[in-house]
Amino acid sequence: MQYLILSDIHGNLEALDAVLAAEPEATRGRVVVLGDLVGYGADPNAVIDRVRGLDAVAIRGNHDKVVCGLAPLSGFNAAARTAAEWTREALTPAALDYLTSLPAGPYDVDEQLAICHGAPFDEDAYLFDERDVHRAFRAIHRPLCLFGHTHVPVAWSCDPHGVDLCSPGDRTETSIALKTGVRYLVNPGSVGQPRDGDPRAAYARVDTEAGTLVLRRVAYAVHEAQQKILSAGLPAALAMRLARGR
């Protein structure tokens, strides 16, 4: 089965549309979204409409929960709180209902693939250090687990010899062969707000039958997304960071 993997779109319609344009419908396979459809960006309704139109498999992220009132604002910094409050007011009833209905991760997509937003042991946890990665591998029950939340593309593999790290760096495309008997924990990076110093939208493609995973980057109209954020009266820092990929 082929999958197009999207995470952390954060209301950035320009970035989402650039990814979809780079992956033609005839070959993209099933779309999977790892949470945080909204927050930060100025197009939450349009992003949700796109995702719904794709008939995507989607789970919720922490920003989705806060916007829906399923988690408190207290854990957010000032800019994130402002964006969440603005988004809550901007959402149509239909978009809010869809966002509220999204399930928590981890979620088993098929016999090979599981997804979560933060970590398989806690949907809001950040996976950064090796200790948490080991804990995550103990919690997953599929050969491949995809996660988001950190906005940084990365891949770990786990076999009887230990855990290995694969970082894609600044390459446009990084291919990973999914070997039998090896488990993988992979973050495709963020579509709408990358934080690895590369402003291009990040995503992944997976083919579970061929045993391949590709981390990809695509440029998008950053200036247009920035202008929408500023015109909406959202914090300027949310616009400026898009150009820096931070």
Summary of the structure (lengths in Angstrom):
residues: 246
radius of gyration: 16.8
end to end distance: 33.1
largest distance: 53.0
contacts: 883
relative contact order: 0.19
helix: 34%
strand: 23%
